[in-house]
Amino acid sequence: MSSPSPAAESPPQTPPSRSRPLSDARYSERIRFVCELAERLHAYGTTSQRLEGAITLIAEKLQLECEPWANPTGLILTFSDPLRPPGESDVTRVIRLSPGDNDLARLVETDRVAEAVLAGDMGLQEAYAALEALDTPPAWPSRVLLAFGYCMSASAVAALLRLPWLDIGVAAINGLMIGVLVQMADLRPRLKEGMETIAALIATATTLLIASHVAPLNQNTVIIASLIVLLPGLALTNAVSELTSQHLISGSARFAGAVTTVLKLGIGTALAMYMVSLAGLDPQVRGWRPQPAWVEGAAVVVAACAFAILFRGQRRDYPVVMLAAASGYLISRHVGLALGSPVGIFLAALVITVAGNAYAQITKRPGAVIRVPGIIMLVPGSASLRGLLTLIQQQDVGAGNQALLAVFNILLSLIAGLMIGNLLLPSRRNL
């Protein structure tokens, strides 16, 4: 993820004292602070409707009138001073940004700084210094841990599906290679544009080569488990959530981005299959899931730990993030077995949303710490890629339509749970 761009306006020459309320700061200083917060929230994965709601509330506390407009690749913020005649103090900021990525630790720290400034416990210069410290690139130990997070998530998803040990091992190897590729793309921006296609090509080629020379594999399932972290299930969910909140442009753009990601993964997979076919190899496919129930239980713990790493949570938040991720899966799994999968997904999303909002109100910290990891194992990313693979392999439009219907049903259940959960217990300042 690229670092947020610096604010357009130069730093104030005379920072306000800590004891002075921020609302007493100069008009330009308050605008710059709101812009800085908006950039940070966007960069750390906040959806458009939540970002706009949070920025509007913060601006009101700073005695500013702000009309925000957020989309996945930028912000437009229009400010005015309510104490001056209309049109006399209007200021518009147009900020071009790369699509955000979920970073719970930086989101929590940004929220803490905002709270301290609004309470008068921190001056603007100190706040800017604290926010700029977040731009420090991750050290190599952190990058190695993130790469292993991809390995853990791929192997855990394969184990959740009770695949044979060889399949789990292949998924783990693929996940580790993808994790290394993601870290390389973070250091080399040119690689980032085609990263999903390259990752799918590597994972599929490795899977097919092992299925050809070593032993049969559950081919498509191993490929999906390997690519699980790159699948845009969360982006699809956020897109539909924005559309239902009447953020039509942002939702449409995010939906298009999610579909494009699926297509890029499908292109890489199809290229690998074509190359293997040209080489005259014959990968052996099997449908075998022999693992006992305890393997699935252990996989839930490993998956929860992996998502705590991949969402870059603070160490102190790891238990909360892991509990949220495991709870979302277990509720949907067991309720789904009893009452049907849509009911399970709906109830899991409802419980996670209420729990996240309650956590935010009690601890005064972002509810995303619970909400984001809690729904990650419910989102329909794997169903979308499985449908595309079936369509490519079978050249059957009916199979593609069936997969599309499955994605639609998951999204409906998930969005319904999120909406009703927010109605039962509103979020704190939209975060």
C-alpha positions in Angstrom: 0.0 0.0 0.0 1.4 3.4 -0.9 1.8 6.0 1.8 -0.8 8.8 1.9 0.2 11.9 0.0 1.1 14.9 2.1 -1.5 17.6 2.7 -1.6 20.3 0.0 -1.2 23.3 2.4 2.1 24.2 4.1 2.4 23.7 7.8 1.3 26.6 10.0 4.2 28.8 11.2 2.8 29.1 14.8 1.2 26.0 16.1 -1.6 26.4 18.7 -0.8 25.5 22.2 -2.1 22.2 23.6 -4.5 23.8 26.0 -6.2 25.9 23.2 -9.2 24.1 21.6 -8.6 23.2 18.0 -11.8 25.1 17.1 -9.8 28.3 18.0 -7.0 27.4 15.5 -6.8 29.3 12.2 -9.3 28.4 9.5 -6.6 27.0 7.2 -5.1 24.9 10.0 -8.5 23.2 10.7 -9.0 22.5 7.1 -5.5 21.0 6.8 -6.1 18.7 9.8 -9.4 17.4 8.4 -7.8 16.7 5.0 -5.0 14.8 6.7 -7.4 12.7 8.6 -9.5 12.0 5.5 -6.4 10.9 3.6 -5.4 8.5 6.4 -8.8 7.0 6.8 -9.0 6.4 3.1 -5.6 4.8 2.9 -6.3 2.5 5.8 -9.4 0.9 4.2 -12.4 2.9 5.4 -15.4 2.6 3.1 -16.8 5.8 1.5 -20.0 6.1 3.5 -18.1 5.6 6.8 -15.3 8.0 5.8 -17.8 10.7 4.8 -19.8 10.3 8.0 -16.7 10.4 10.2 -15.2 13.5 8.4 -18.5 15.3 8.6 -18.8 14.8 12.4 -15.2 15.8 13.0 -15.6 19.0 10.9 -18.7 19.9 12.9 -16.7 19.7 16.1 -14.1 22.0 14.5 -16.8 24.6 13.6 -16.4 23.8 9.9 -19.0 23.1 7.3 -17.6 20.2 5.1 -19.2 18.5 2.1 -17.0 15.4 1.5 -17.1 13.2 -1.6 -15.1 10.0 -1.4 -14.4 7.3 -4.0 -11.9 4.4 -4.1 -9.3 6.5 -5.8 -9.7 10.0 -4.4 -11.4 12.6 -2.2 -13.1 15.9 -2.9 -13.6 18.0 0.3 -15.4 21.4 0.2 -15.2 23.6 3.3 -16.8 26.8 4.4 -16.9 28.8 7.6 -20.4 28.9 9.1 -19.6 32.3 10.8 -19.0 34.0 7.4 -21.3 34.8 4.5 -22.0 31.9 2.1 -19.4 31.7 -0.7 -16.9 34.0 1.0 -14.8 31.3 2.7 -15.4 28.3 0.4 -12.3 26.1 0.0 -12.2 22.9 -2.1 -9.5 20.2 -1.9 -9.2 17.6 -4.6 -7.0 14.7 -3.4 -5.9 11.9 -5.7 -5.2 8.6 -3.8 -4.5 5.0 -4.5 -7.1 2.5 -3.4 -6.8 1.9 0.3 -5.8 -1.3 2.1 -6.9 -2.6 5.5 -4.4 -1.6 8.2 -6.0 -1.9 11.6 -3.0 -0.7 13.6 -2.7 2.6 11.7 -6.4 3.1 11.7 -6.5 2.7 15.5 -3.6 5.1 15.9 -5.2 7.7 13.6 -8.4 7.5 15.5 -6.4 7.9 18.8 -4.7 11.1 17.5 -8.0 12.5 16.3 -9.6 11.9 19.7 -6.6 13.6 21.5 -6.7 16.6 19.2 -10.4 17.1 19.5 -10.2 16.8 23.3 -7.5 19.4 23.4 -4.9 17.0 24.8 -2.6 17.3 21.7 -1.5 20.2 19.6 -1.6 20.2 15.8 2.2 20.0 15.3 2.4 17.0 17.7 -0.6 15.4 15.9 1.1 15.8 12.5 4.3 14.3 13.9 2.4 11.3 15.3 0.6 10.8 12.0 3.8 11.1 9.9 5.4 8.5 12.0 2.8 6.0 10.6 4.4 6.4 7.2 7.5 4.5 8.2 7.9 1.5 5.9 7.6 -1.9 7.6 10.9 -3.5 8.6 12.1 -6.7 7.1 10.9 -8.8 10.1 7.4 -7.4 9.6 7.5 -8.2 5.8 8.6 -11.8 6.6 5.7 -12.1 9.0 3.3 -10.8 6.4 4.6 -13.3 3.8 4.1 -16.1 6.3 0.6 -14.8 6.9 -0.3 -15.6 3.3 1.1 -19.1 3.8 -0.9 -19.6 7.0 -4.1 -18.4 5.5 -3.8 -20.6 2.4 -3.0 -23.7 4.4 -5.8 -22.9 6.9 -8.5 -22.5 4.2 -7.4 -25.8 2.6 -7.6 -27.5 6.1 -11.1 -25.9 6.7 -12.2 -27.7 3.5 -10.7 -30.9 5.0 -8.4 -31.5 2.0 -5.7 -34.2 2.1 -2.3 -33.3 3.6 -0.7 -33.0 0.2 -3.3 -30.5 -0.9 -2.8 -28.5 2.3 1.0 -28.5 1.8 0.7 -27.4 -1.8 -1.7 -24.5 -0.8 0.8 -23.5 1.9 3.7 -23.4 -0.6 1.7 -21.4 -3.0 0.6 -19.0 -0.3 4.2 -18.4 0.8 5.3 -17.7 -2.8 2.3 -15.3 -3.2 3.3 -13.6 0.1 6.8 -13.0 -1.1 5.5 -11.7 -4.5 3.2 -9.2 -2.6 6.1 -7.9 -0.6 8.2 -7.5 -3.8 5.3 -5.7 -5.5 5.1 -3.3 -2.5 8.8 -2.4 -3.1 8.4 -2.3 -6.9 5.3 -0.4 -7.9 5.6 -1.5 -11.6 5.0 -5.1 -10.5 1.8 -4.2 -8.6 -0.4 -3.7 -11.7 0.0 -7.3 -12.8 0.5 -8.8 -9.4 -2.8 -10.8 -9.2 -2.2 -12.3 -12.7 1.3 -13.4 -11.8 0.3 -14.8 -8.5 -2.5 -16.8 -10.1 -0.1 -18.0 -12.8 2.4 -19.2 -10.2 -0.1 -20.9 -7.9 -1.9 -22.7 -10.8 1.2 -23.8 -12.5 2.6 -25.2 -9.2 -0.6 -27.0 -8.5 -0.9 -28.5 -12.0 2.8 -29.6 -12.0 2.4 -31.4 -8.7 -0.9 -33.0 -9.9 0.9 -34.2 -13.0 4.2 -35.6 -11.5 3.5 -36.3 -7.8 -0.1 -37.2 -7.0 -3.7 -36.2 -7.9 -5.0 -33.0 -6.2 -8.4 -31.3 -5.6 -7.3 -29.0 -8.4 -9.6 -26.0 -8.3 -10.0 -26.1 -4.5 -6.3 -25.9 -4.0 -6.0 -23.0 -6.4 -8.7 -21.1 -4.6 -7.2 -21.8 -1.2 -3.9 -20.5 -2.5 -5.3 -17.3 -3.8 -7.8 -16.7 -1.0 -6.2 -13.5 0.4 -6.1 -11.9 -3.1 -9.8 -12.6 -3.8 -11.9 -9.4 -3.6 -14.7 -10.8 -1.4 -14.4 -7.9 1.0 -14.2 -5.4 -1.8 -17.4 -6.9 -3.3 -19.1 -6.6 0.1 -18.0 -3.0 0.6 -19.1 -2.2 -2.9 -22.7 -3.5 -2.4 -22.7 -1.8 1.1 -21.9 1.5 -0.5 -24.5 1.0 -3.2 -27.2 0.3 -0.6 -26.1 3.5 1.3 -26.7 5.5 -1.9 -23.0 6.1 -2.6 -23.6 5.0 -6.2 -20.5 6.2 -7.9 -18.1 4.9 -5.2 -20.0 1.6 -5.0 -20.0 1.2 -8.8 -16.3 2.0 -9.0 -15.4 -0.4 -6.1 -17.6 -3.2 -7.7 -15.8 -2.7 -11.0 -12.4 -2.9 -9.3 -13.4 -6.2 -7.6 -14.7 -7.7 -10.8 -11.4 -6.7 -12.5 -9.4 -8.4 -9.8 -11.4 -11.6 -10.3 -10.7 -11.3 -14.1 -7.0 -10.8 -13.5 -6.8 -13.9 -11.3 -8.8 -15.8 -13.9 -6.4 -14.7 -16.7 -3.4 -15.9 -14.7 -5.1 -19.3 -14.0 -6.2 -19.8 -17.6 -2.7 -19.0 -18.9 -1.1 -21.6 -16.6 -3.7 -24.2 -17.7 -3.0 -23.4 -21.3 0.8 -23.6 -20.8 0.5 -27.0 -19.0 -1.7 -28.2 -21.8 0.8 -27.2 -24.5 3.5 -29.0 -22.5 1.5 -32.2 -22.9 1.0 -32.7 -19.2 -2.0 -34.5 -17.8 -2.8 -33.2 -14.2 -4.8 -35.8 -12.2 -7.9 -34.5 -10.4 -9.6 -36.1 -7.4 -12.4 -35.2 -5.1 -11.3 -36.4 -1.7 -11.7 -34.8 1.7 -10.6 -37.3 4.3 -9.6 -35.1 7.3 -11.3 -35.5 10.7 -13.2 -32.8 12.4 -10.3 -31.7 14.7 -8.3 -30.6 11.6 -11.1 -28.0 10.9 -11.0 -26.8 14.5 -7.2 -26.3 14.3 -7.5 -24.6 11.0 -9.9 -22.0 12.4 -7.3 -20.9 15.0 -4.5 -20.8 12.3 -6.8 -18.8 9.9 -7.7 -16.3 12.7 -4.1 -15.8 13.5 -3.3 -15.3 9.8 -5.9 -12.6 9.3 -4.7 -10.8 12.5 -1.3 -10.6 10.8 -2.6 -9.7 7.3 -4.9 -7.0 8.6 -1.9 -5.6 10.4 -3.5 -5.4 13.8 -1.7 -4.1 16.8 -0.2 -6.8 19.0 -2.6 -6.0 21.8 -5.5 -6.4 19.5 -4.5 -9.9 18.2 -6.8 -11.8 20.7 -9.8 -9.5 19.8 -9.1 -9.9 16.0 -8.7 -13.6 16.2 -11.8 -14.0 18.3 -13.8 -12.0 15.8 -12.6 -13.9 12.8 -13.2 -17.3 14.5 -16.6 -16.2 15.8 -17.8 -15.1 12.3 -16.9 -18.4 10.8 -18.2 -20.6 13.6 -21.6 -18.8 13.7 -22.1 -19.1 10.0 -20.9 -22.7 9.9 -23.0 -24.1 12.7 -26.1 -22.0 12.1 -25.8 -22.7 8.4 -25.8 -26.5 9.0 -28.9 -26.2 11.1 -30.9 -23.5 9.2 -29.2 -23.1 5.8 -26.2 -21.2 4.7 -27.9 -17.8 4.0 -29.3 -17.7 7.5 -25.9 -18.6 9.0 -24.2 -15.8 7.0 -26.9 -13.3 7.9 -26.8 -14.1 11.6 -22.9 -14.1 11.7 -22.8 -10.6 10.0 -25.5 -9.3 12.4 -23.7 -10.5 15.5 -20.3 -9.3 14.3 -21.7 -5.8 13.4 -23.4 -5.4 16.8 -20.3 -6.6 18.6 -18.0 -4.2 16.6 -20.3 -1.2 17.3 -20.5 -2.2 21.0 -16.7 -2.6 21.2 -16.3 0.9 19.6 -18.7 2.6 22.1 -17.2 0.9 25.2 -13.5 1.2 24.3 -13.7 4.4 22.3 -11.7 2.7 19.5 -12.7 1.8 15.9 -15.2 -1.0 15.6 -13.3 -2.1 12.5 -11.0 -4.0 14.8 -13.9 -6.5 15.2 -16.0 -5.9 12.1 -13.4 -6.4 9.3 -11.8 -9.7 10.5 -15.3 -10.9 11.6 -16.7 -10.9 8.2 -13.6 -11.8 6.2 -14.5 -15.5 6.2 -18.1 -14.8 5.1 -17.4 -12.8 2.0 -18.1 -14.4 -1.5 -14.6 -14.2 -3.0 -14.0 -17.9 -3.4 -17.4 -18.4 -4.9 -16.7 -15.8 -7.6 -13.4 -17.3 -8.6 -14.8 -20.9 -8.5 -17.5 -19.8 -10.9 -15.0 -18.2 -13.3 -12.8 -21.3 -13.3 -15.8 -23.5 -14.0 -16.8 -21.3 -16.8 -13.3 -21.3 -18.3 -12.9 -25.1 -18.0 -16.4 -26.2 -19.1 -17.2 -23.3 -21.4 -20.7 -23.5 -20.0 -22.6 -20.3 -19.5 -25.1 -22.1 -17.3 -22.4 -22.9 -14.8 -21.3 -19.3 -14.8 -24.8 -18.1 -14.1 -25.1 -20.6 -11.2 -21.9 -19.3 -9.7 -23.1 -15.7 -10.1 -26.4 -16.6 -8.3 -24.3 -18.1 -5.4 -22.3 -14.9 -5.1 -25.5 -12.9 -5.1 -27.1 -14.9 -2.4 -24.0 -14.6 -0.1 -23.9 -10.8 -0.7 -27.6 -10.4 0.1 -27.3 -12.3 3.4 -24.1 -10.5 4.4 -25.4 -7.0 3.6 -28.7 -7.7 5.3 -26.8 -8.7 8.5 -24.6 -5.6 8.3 -27.5 -3.2 7.7 -29.7 -4.6 10.5 -26.8 -4.8 12.9 -26.1 -1.1 12.4 -29.8 -0.3 13.0 -29.8 -2.3 16.2 -26.7 -0.6 17.6 -25.4 2.5 15.7 -21.6 2.8 15.1 -19.4 5.2 16.9 -18.4 8.1 14.6 -18.8 5.7 11.7 -15.5 3.9 12.3 
